[in-house]
Structure formats: C-alpha cells, structure tokens
C-alpha cells in the first residue's frame, strides 16, 4: 500500500504532525508557499507553529525557505 501512496509514508514518518500538513499544503495548494501566514491558514496552525515545522523540514532537507532581504517576506518551496 505504501508503494502506491507515498504520501502515507511521509505522514507516518511525521506521525501526523503539522509538518505533514505543511508538506501536503505545499504539494497540493497553489500559492501555499507565498507566505508563512498563507501556509499557516492552509495547514491549520499558527504562524509560530508553522515556522517551527518549517525549521524541522529544512533540517531534513524537504523544504527550502528563502527570505527577502528588502521586505519581511519569504518564499517556501519543496525540495525535490
């Protein structure tokens, strides 16, 4: 079953925490990675919780967060 549904393995790896919801939002929702606020809205957590989940996902190499030098904005994208 896991071979046909790789998303289930990802959810199992994260034990269903917010990191799995963040990955799902980035994978399936257009514009999810435009801001932490938008991602928090889609993933069902606060900005602080999403920021912590993103830090963990960055450490595992699953996402890349690019902060703007001129504004307090960021872009979030999946790493292949």
ABEGO torsion letter per residue (X at the ends): XAAABAAAAAAAAAGGBAAAAAAAAAAABBGAAABAAAAAAAAGBBAAAAAAAAAAAAAAGABBBBBBAABBBBBBBBBX
